[in-house]
């Protein structure tokens, strides 16, 4: 039962049938994603709090946030070049 006529609603049954469920690659993929997300959030939060408590917060928060984004990109690039992400998402 969908809101658009002549179109099947996507939901849990479609997820189970077409993609193998919520975690088709297993619990380790979910845990790996969770660890990556927490690493990113905690790093960003710590740097922003430290910059906010500095002498010039307006300038330092922006600089610190850019530094964290650049650092995360570098980490992801190194991991991608090593090949750890190959085959994870197809």
N, C-alpha and C positions, 0 to 999 in steps of 0.2 A: 504494500500500500504506500504509494508515493504521492507527492503533491502535484507532480507533473503528469498529465494524462499520457497513457501509452508508454510509460517509462518505469522500469523497475527501480525501486528504492535501493540504494546501496546501504548495506548494513553488515551486521555480523555474519549472516549466512553467506553473503558474497565474499567477504574477507576469508572465511573458512574454505569455501569452494575454490576460489581462484588463486589464492596466495598461500594457502597452507596454514592459515590461522594467524594469530597475533605475532608470534615469534617463529617463523618458519626456519630460521637459522639457529634456533635453540636459545637457551637462557644465557649463554655466554655472550651472544651478540647484544642482548638487552643490558647485561651488566657492563660490557665494554662501552656502550653508548652512555650509560649512566655515569661511569667514571670520567669519561671525556667531558661531559656536560658539567659535572661538579668541579673538575679541574679548571675549566674556563671560568665558571662563575666565581669560585673562591679566589682565583688569581685576580680577576677584575675587581672584585669587592675589596680585597686587601689593598690593592694599589690605589684605588679611588679614596678609600678612607685615609690612607697615609697622605695622599696629596691634599685632601681637604683640611688636614691638620697642619699644613705647612704655612710658611709666611705669606705666600701669594696663592691662595687656593684657586682663584678663577683661572689663572694661567696654568698652574700645575695639574689640575684635574684633567684638563684637555690634553696636556702633554703626556700624562700618565696613561690615560685611556688609549691614546694613539700607540704608545709603547707596548701596551698589553696586546692590542690587536695585531701589531707587527710580530710580536713574539709568538702568538698563537699561529699566525700564518706560517712562520718559519718552522715551527714544530710539525704542523700538518704537512708541510712540503717535504720535510726530511722523512717523515713516516711514509708518505706516499712514494717517495723515491726509493725507499727500501722495499716497497711492494707489499706492505702489510694490509693495504686496503683492497688489493686486487681480488676480485671475485666476491667481495662482501656484498656489493649491490649490483645486481644484474637486471 
